[in-house]
Amino acid sequence: MAQGALVADPAQAEAAGLLDGVLAGLVASRPKGLLGRLFDSKSAPVPGLYLYGEVGRGKTMLMDLFFAAVPIAQKRRVHFHEFMDEMHAGMAAFRKGDKGSDADPVEAVVRPIVRSGLRLLCLDEFHVHDITNAMLLYRLFDKLFAAGVTLVATSNVAPDGLYKDGLNRQLFLPFIELLKQRCLVASLDADRDYRRLKFAGQHVYAFGTGPAVRAEMDRLWLRVTGGQPGAPGVVESIGRSIAVPLVAMGAARFGFSDLCEKPLGSRDFVRIAHVFDALVIDDVPQMDRTRSDAAKRFILLIDNLYDRGVKLGASFAVPLEQLGKDDKTAFEFQRTISRLDEMQSEDYLAKGLREASTTES
């Protein structure tokens, strides 16, 4: 691309070819006209793709390009965590009603999906650590596949590595076999970690205010996104929608006020840390007593980004050691400054994302 977003990579080209095959199957199986729509319910489902590989190899980028290219309206692209949270919330709401002892909550959450005519479900960052997800996945996807839904998923691990060493894992194994039956499994063996390369050798922090600092962050943002300016987006978290000023290529750009001067909590920051692998934050101010609440949120934000291994670029009004000027948060801020120091190091930037804990689902 002219903006430098893509470079030649044989492994990515091979994966793109597999995605083209899924796209061709979806196009070929589209019902033709009114009679086609009436009698299409028995057509064979199009095989999907489960694409796995190490962090930063371009899986999310390929999924984004594939999803945009699929010329059907009945498609959805969503983060795996978000999708599973929706399923659990829907089943919990169903159980609260008086549905009788024989009612099936899984059927209840699948039914509206089937009625919507969904044909393609794209799930990013597919991984299973939570036992509630592990025990649900077979029943959920058995029904979705039976309804003709095609799955395209990205993951950091092969199917056989999902829910590794998990409690009662033998009960999870039928889902792995179902996944292999319904999806082609392919490894993206790209040699380069593109996210790491985009941060390598960069000054990820800028200090001060004004046009020069803003221009420095603009340059960093375009490097992180491969030249893509980005567009507004939304992150769904526990029933709330968090506005994201700019989203591009798996990265997000926020102002400090977007994250720390709004009623967001730790679970919201966990969600953001799992949706994006890199964040750029503008205009982080000095935090004195007048900003105690914002300081607490900033501490939570950095904790969650650090724990996940998210890459961070940011502009600060003052040097790091002068950021925390509120005695109410002084102790906690010492840890935050230590983490901010580490997050700009080559060692931190060279590491991949860390897996989610079992408490985050």
WOSUL-V536954 format. One record per backbone hydrogen bond with DSSP energy under -1.0 kcal/mol. CO is the residue of the C=O (numbers start at 1). NH is the residue of the N-H. If there is no record, write none. Layout:
CO/NH + CO/NH
This chain:
1/4 + 9/13 + 10/14 + 11/15 + 12/16 + 13/17 + 14/18 + 15/19 + 16/20 + 17/21 + 18/22 + 19/23 + 20/24 + 21/25 + 22/26 + 23/27 + 24/28 + 25/29 + 27/30 + 32/36 + 33/37 + 34/38 + 35/39 + 40/43 + 48/184 + 49/153 + 50/186 + 51/155 + 52/188 + 54/57 + 56/194 + 58/62 + 59/63 + 60/64 + 61/65 + 62/66 + 63/67 + 64/68 + 65/69 + 66/70 + 70/72 + 73/75 + 74/119 + 74/120 + 76/122 + 78/124 + 79/83 + 80/84 + 81/85 + 82/86 + 83/87 + 84/88 + 85/89 + 86/90 + 87/91 + 88/92 + 89/93 + 90/94 + 91/95 + 92/96 + 97/99 + 100/103 + 104/108 + 105/109 + 106/110 + 107/111 + 110/114 + 111/115 + 112/116 + 113/118 + 114/117 + 119/150 + 120/76 + 121/152 + 122/78 + 123/154 + 124/80 + 128/163 + 130/134 + 131/135 + 133/137 + 136/140 + 137/141 + 138/142 + 139/143 + 140/144 + 141/145 + 142/146 + 143/147 + 144/149 + 145/148 + 150/121 + 151/49 + 152/123 + 153/51 + 154/126 + 155/53 + 158/161 + 159/162 + 161/164 + 163/166 + 166/169 + 168/171 + 169/172 + 169/173 + 172/175 + 172/176 + 173/177 + 174/178 + 175/179 + 176/180 + 177/181 + 178/182 + 179/183 + 182/48 + 184/50 + 186/52 + 193/197 + 194/198 + 195/199 + 196/200 + 199/202 + 204/314 + 206/316 + 210/214 + 211/215 + 212/216 + 213/217 + 214/218 + 215/219 + 216/220 + 217/221 + 218/222 + 219/223 + 220/224 + 221/225 + 222/227 + 223/226 + 231/247 + 233/244 + 235/242 + 237/240 + 240/237 + 242/235 + 244/233 + 246/253 + 247/231 + 248/251 + 250/277 + 251/248 + 252/280 + 253/246 + 254/282 + 256/260 + 257/261 + 262/264 + 265/269 + 266/270 + 267/271 + 268/272 + 269/273 + 270/274 + 271/275 + 272/276 + 277/311 + 278/252 + 279/313 + 280/254 + 281/315 + 282/256 + 284/317 + 287/325 + 288/291 + 289/292 + 291/295 + 292/296 + 293/297 + 294/298 + 295/299 + 296/300 + 297/301 + 298/302 + 299/303 + 300/304 + 301/305 + 302/306 + 303/307 + 304/308 + 305/309 + 305/310 + 308/354 + 311/279 + 313/281 + 314/206 + 315/284 + 316/208 + 319/322 + 320/323 + 323/287 + 326/329 + 329/333 + 330/334 + 332/336 + 333/337 + 334/338 + 335/339 + 336/340 + 337/341 + 338/342 + 339/343 + 342/345 + 345/349 + 346/350 + 348/351 + 357/360
